[in-house]
């Protein structure tokens, strides 16, 4: 019936014990019930979601239009995710990497319509779904001129990235088709930079995201492993791309579709705020283990791109944030600078050192600065919602 949004391979499946320890620390730091940034900003309601390994009990199946906060508590033994889908499995909002025993918040603006909620124990599959009906009318956050301008500004940023994404992906797939191993290896992290910057938009389009960016093991039974990481595996593990032609064609076609869709989509202000945080969560609760680019170890390219994408989203919202919480803006600026300075230590020419060369102390330094930044950016949604 429905399409799957991206699923995640569990940390233990792709990393050793030391990386698991780092990820556990990051999850603990990012995954407390204070995900929205503190007690000073409370949503109009808090909708409890009780998640386990085989249940997803949402406290209500009917809501009035407006801003709502879902508080997801995972009492199961598996890491889970929570999604709210609109028609066609368009992702309205999501929370990933909810560890056992952890509660995390998701604040969304929902106009009238039919939605589905979903928990994904183990972060795979279609999830445990339920219908959510939203009725009535409420003033939109985008009626505020400054917030409307933020959404328009961010859309222009996305459009600036999608053109380069298509150009670089074309060059990458051309190299694959030509059997140019070294050329394709050099282009792989460059093309993915533009993808990683705009993931808040790209991830909203159902199956396209996992087809382009899914990792080995993310696929349901009977599904093929495709996309960037399928070709990455061939480049670095076997050095043979003679059978990668169809995968390269499919990747380019899917990226073209994402570019077309993304250029027409404008995130609402809360989606923009949530996206800024989600990009940092990508690093702090997943990529810190090295699971993203596990064959090429080009993960630091992705780290930088996620930071840049998050900062672009925050900058779009900056005029509104400065008017409503200038102290938070100053804190976020300071923590972005700290995270970027921590990462810059690992520059190598025009790129970055191989991720597998970093020590556990160096990884911990990256994890700590990004976790601190995530805690600050997590407060943006509550300021935007005016709660």
N, C-alpha and C positions, 0 to 999 in steps of 0.2 A: 504493500500500500504506500509506504513512505520511503523516502530516501534517507540515507544515513549521513549525518554530519561526521566530521573527522573523529575517528577513534584513536586512542593512544595506547601504545605498547607500555606495559608496566615497567617501572624502573629496574626491577630485579632481573628482567629478561634481557636487558641490554647492557648492564653495567656491573662492575665488580662491587665487593662489599664497601670499599671506601667511598665510591660514588653514591651507593645507596645511603650511606650515613649522611653525606652532604645533602642529598635530596630530602632525607627525613628531617634534617634540621631546617631546610628551607620550607618544607611543607608545614612544619610546626610554627614557623615564624609567620608565614603568609596565611595560614588557614584557620586562625582563631575566629571566634564569633564576631570580633570587631572588624570584619572585613570592610565595612563601609566607612571606617575611619574613626570611630569613637562614639561616645554616648551623647555628645552635644548635638548631634544631628540625627533625629529619629524620623523614620518614614511615617506616613499617615497610618499605615497598618503594617503588620509583620505577619506574613502568611507562612505558617510552619510547613515544612516539607520533611517528612520522616522517611529517610532512605535507608535501605538495607540491601543485602545481596539478592533479595527477590521481591522487594516491595518499593513503592514510591507513592507514599500517602500524602497528597496535597490537602491542606486543611479545608479548602473550599474549591468548588468547581465553577463558581460564578463570582464575578467581580464587576464593580462599577468602573467605567473608563477613568483613566488617570494614572498616577504614579503609585506603584506598589513595590513592596520589598518582600522577597522570598528568602526565608532563612532555612537553609538546607542542612540537616543534621544527619550524618552518616553513622548509623549504628551497626553496619555490616563489617565484614572482614576484608572487603575489597575496596580499593580506591574507586570512587565513582565520579560522575559528572551530572549536572542538571541543566536542562535546556528548556526554553520556551520557544515553540515553533509557530510561525504563521503559515498560511496556506502555501503548499508546495515545499514544505520543510524549510522555508526561509527562517534563519535563526534570528529571533528578536533579542535574545540574550542567553548567555551561558556562563556556567561556573565549572571549570575543569579541576582535576586533581584534588578532589575532596577526600582526604585520607580518613581511615576508620577513626571514629571518636571525635571528628572535627565538625564544626558548624561554620558555614560560610554564607554570606549574604549576596543577593542579586537584586538591584533596584532597577525597575523598568517602567517606562511609560507605555501603556497599552490603550490604544483607541478601541472602540467597539468592534467586535469581530469574534470569529471562532479560532481558537488556538489549541495547541497540544502541549502539555508538559511531559517531560521525559527524564527519568534517571537512567544512567548507564553503568551498572555495576561492572567493574573490570574495565570500564571505558571502551567497550566494544558493542557493536550491534545497533539495532534500532532503538533499544531502550524499553523501559517499562512506561507505557504512555497512558495519558488520560486527557479527556477533553476539558478545556477551560473556556468558558463563555464570558465575554466581556460586553456589557451593555451600557447604554446611556451616553452622555456627552460630558466632556470636561475640557477646560482650556488647555491648549497645547503649550508645552514649554517653548516651542518654536514661535509662538506669538510674541515672545520677547525678541526685539529686533537684534540685540547683541548675540543672543543664542542662535537665531536664524542665520546671522552673518557667520557665526562660527561653523555651522554646518556647511554653508556655501564655501567658505574658505578651505575647509578640509576636503571637500569634494574636488576643488581645484588641485590640491596637493595630490590626491589619489590619481587624478588625470595626468599629472606630471610624471608620476611613477609608472603608470600602466603602459605608456608609450615606450619607455625604456625597457620595461619588462618584456614586451613583445619583441623589441629589437634584439635584446640580448639573448632571449630564449631561441629566437630564430638562428642567431649565430651559433649558439650551443648545439642545437639539433642539426644544423648544417654540418658542423664538425663531426658529430656522431655519425651522420649518414656517410660522410667522406672517410670514416675510419681514422680520423685525426685524433688519436688518443690524447696526446699532450695538449693540443688545442682545446679539446673538449674539457679536459681537467682544469685548464686555466679559466675557461668560461663558466664552469659550473657554479662556483660561489658568487661570481659577478651577477649572473642572471638571477640567482636566488635572493640576492640583496634586495632587488625591487619587489619581489614576492613577499619577503618577510616584512617589509615596511608597511604593506597594506593588508596584512592578514585580517584585521577587524572587518574589512569589507569582503575579502575573498572567502573567509570562512562562513559567510552567511548564505552561500549558494549551494546548499545541499551536497550532493555527491561530487561536485567539481573539485572541492578542496581535497578530499582524500585521494581522488584519482590523480591529482597533480602532486600532492605533498605527503601522501601516506607512506608510512614506514613498513618494512617487512614485518609481518605479524599483525598488522592492523586490519587485514582483510577478513571478511567473513568466509566461512567454508565455501569453496568453489569459486571464489573471486580471485582474479589475477592481481599480482603486485605490479603496479604501473607507476609512471611519473618520474619526477626528478630522481628519487632515491633508487628506483629500479635501475636506471641508467648509471647512477653513481656506483652501485654495487658492481656492475659489469666493468666500469672504468678502473676501479681500484682493486677489486678482488681478482679478476681474471685478465684484465687488460685486453679483452676481446669484445668488440661491439658489433661483430658481424651480424648478429641476430637482433640488434637493437633498433633497426629501421622502423618497424611498426610502432614500437614504444615512443620513438622520437616523433613520429607523425602524430600519434595520439596526444602526446604532451603538448605539442605546438597547437593543435586544434583546441584542446581544452584551455590553454592559456589565452588563445584568441577569444574564446567564449567568455572567459572571466573578464578580459579587458573590455569587451562590449558591454557586459552587464554592469561592471563596476563604474564605468564612465557615466552610467545613467542613474546611479543610486546615490542618494544623499542620506547619510546617517542622521537620526534625530540626536538632540544634544546628549541624552543619557546614553545612547549607544556609542556616541563619541567618547564620553567619559569612561564607560565600561571598556571600550576598546583600548584606550590608553593604558589601563591597568592590565588588561588581558595580555598585551604584548610583553609586559614585564613578568607576568605569571609564566608566560612561555619559557622565559629564561630561568626564573627562580625555582620553578617546580618541575621542570622537565629537561630543558637543554643543559642545565648545569651538570647533568650526568654524562653528557657526551652522546646521548641517544639520537640526536637529530641527524647529524652527519657522521654516522658511525663507521662508514667505510673510508671517507676522505679526510675526516677530522678537520673540516673547515668550519667548525661550529662558531668560532669567534667572528667570522663574517656575519653569521646570523645574529649573534649577540648584538653587534653594532647596529645592524639593520633594525632589530626590534627596539632598541633604545631610540634610534632616530624616528621610527614610526610613532612610538609613544610620545616623544617630545613634540612631534608635529601635531598630534591630536591635542595635547595640552596647550600648545601655542595658539591653536585655533580658538580655544576657549579662554585664552588669557585675558582679553578685555573684560569678560564677565567675571572671571575669578578675581581679578585685581579690584574690581568694584565691590565685590562681596566678601572676599577673604584674602586681603593682601598678604597677611602673615603666612598663609598656606602657600601662596605663590613664591614667596621668598624661600620657604623651606624646600619646596619642590625644585627650584632653581639650584639651590645648594646641593641637593642630593643627586640631581642629574649631573652636575659638574663632578661630584665625587665618583659616581659610577663610571662616567666617561674617562676620568683620569686613571681609575683603576684598570680599565680595559686598555687604555693607550700604552701601558707598559709592555704590551704583548704585540705591538706593531712590528711588522717585518716588511720593509719596502713599502709597496702599495697595498699590502695585505696584512696577514696576521700569522703568527706562529701556529704550528699544528697543535690542535687541542690536546693531543695525547702527550705533549711535551710539558704541560703544566703540572706542577706539584699539587698535592692536596692542600697545602697552605695557600698557594696561589688561587686555587679554586674556591677555597673558603673566603678569601678576600673579595673575590668577585661576587660570591653568593651573599655575603654580608652587606655589601654596598647596594646591590640590586634589591635585596629584601627591604632595606631601609627606604629606598626610593619607592618601592611598591606600596609600603605602608602609607607614605605621603600621598601618592597618586590615588590610592583607594578612597581618599576623602573627597575627591573631585565630584563624584556622582552626587553625594549628599549636598554639596554646595550648589550644583546645577539644579537639583530638585527643589532647592529652597527649603529643605527640611532640617 
